[in-house]
Amino acid sequence: MVVFFNKIGCSFLSISLYFFCFTTLLSYYYKAETNLAFLTGHQKMKYNWPIHLLKVVLLVAVFYGCVRSATAVWALGDLGWEQWHG
């Protein structure tokens, strides 16, 4: 019985963590794109390079977070937090 729940528990935790991370990234992208629209005056941008730059920055950040240690990622997050709230 313990072995059965252990396997299901690991699978459930993995799937839950995947969906949490995915929805968090979607939320961050939505907030960033909305802020970009606000900064450009709520009008349709003539050039799409800011949106493409935002996508590239997000992809680089995700890759960096995957290959670096958790300590480095938390330190980077703390640095960003201090910039806005410090």
Secondary structure, 3 states (H helix, E strand, C coil): CHHHHHHHHHHHHHHHHHHHHHHHHHHHHHHHHHHHHHHCCCCCCCCCHHHHHHHHHHHHHHHHHHHCCHHHHHHHHHHHHHHHHC
